Amino acid sequence: MKNFRKEERLLAAYSVKLGGTVGITRDISPSGMYIAADLADASYAPGSKINPTIRLNDSRGKLMLMCDGEIVRIESRDGEVGVAVKIIRTVMAPGCASGIAVARCSSARRH
């Protein structure tokens, strides 16, 4: 398979929320990510908009990375369903719970 990535990716397993489903990142970069999840009930397709939220922890506490993205590929591999996502926009929200809207997180910044 031809590699279309523009940026180096980090092989990392972060918990990611996709609507009502929780998955795990397999890799992530500033411009995209690959998410493995149980998407049997979801109606995702290439070109669909998607809003993954990744919970991060660092020395300052919990951080939420909320993304606007577009699905570029869906594949089934080794019994799991994977979604390749092109990241369009991100918001980093320190201390926000995953269910809180971005507008309510006063410290959220757009990148």
N, C-alpha and C positions, 0 to 999 in steps of 0.2 A: 504494500500500500504506500502510495506517495505521501511524503510528509509535507503538509502545507503550513506548518507552524512557523510563525514569524519570530517567536520569542522562546527562550529556554524555558522548559517546564520543570517543576519541582515534583518529584514523586512523593506524595504526602496523602495520608488518610485523615481527612477531617470530616466530622459529622456535618451533613448538609440537609436542610429541609426544603422539600419541593412540594408546596401545597400541603396535603395531608400525608405525604410520604417522607420517610427519612432514609437517606442514602449515605454513601461514603465517597469522598473524592478519591480517585486513583492518582491523578496528577492535576496540577494547577499552574497557571502562568498569569501574568498581568492581562492577557487577552483571551484566556479561555480556560476551561476545565473539563475533565472527564469524570462523570458521576456514575457509580454503580448503585442501582436501587431496584426494588421490586415495583415495577411500573405496570403490572398486569392490568390494573384498573384505570390507568391514566390514558388520556387520548392525545399523547404527544406525537408529533411528526416533524421531520426536518422542515425548517422555516418557521416553526411555532415559537412564539415568545414564551419565555420561562423566567421565573424569579427565584433562583436558589438563594438560601440564606445559610451562611457558614458560621458556626460558633467557634470562636478562637479564644484561647486563654494565653495570657502572657503575665509578666511579673506585676502588671498593674491591675489585673483582674480579667473579667470576661469582656470580650469584644464580639460584635456581630458584624459580619461583612455581608451586606444585602446587595444582591446583584440584579440587574436587568440583563437578560441575555437572549440569545436565539439558538435554537437547536440546529446543529449542522449535520449530525449523524446519530442514528440509533443502531445499536448492534447487540447481538446476543453472543456471549462468549463464556465458555466454561460454566454454563448454567446460570449466568447472571445477565441482566439487561443493563447496558451502558448507554449513557447519553453524553455526546460531545457538545459542549456549549461554548459559543462565542460570546464573550463578555462585552456588553455595550456600555454599561455604566455601573459604578459601585458606590455604595454609601457605607462608611465605617461608623458604627454607632457604639461607643463604649458604654457598657453597663446596661444595655437594652435587652429585654427578653425577646425571644424570637417572635412572639405574638404581638408586639407593640409596633404600631405604624411608625414609619420614618418621621413623619411630621411631629410626633409626640416625643421624639428623642432630641432634646434641645442641643445636644452636643454632636449630632450627626453632621458629617461633612460629605459633600459630593466630590467625586474624583473624575 
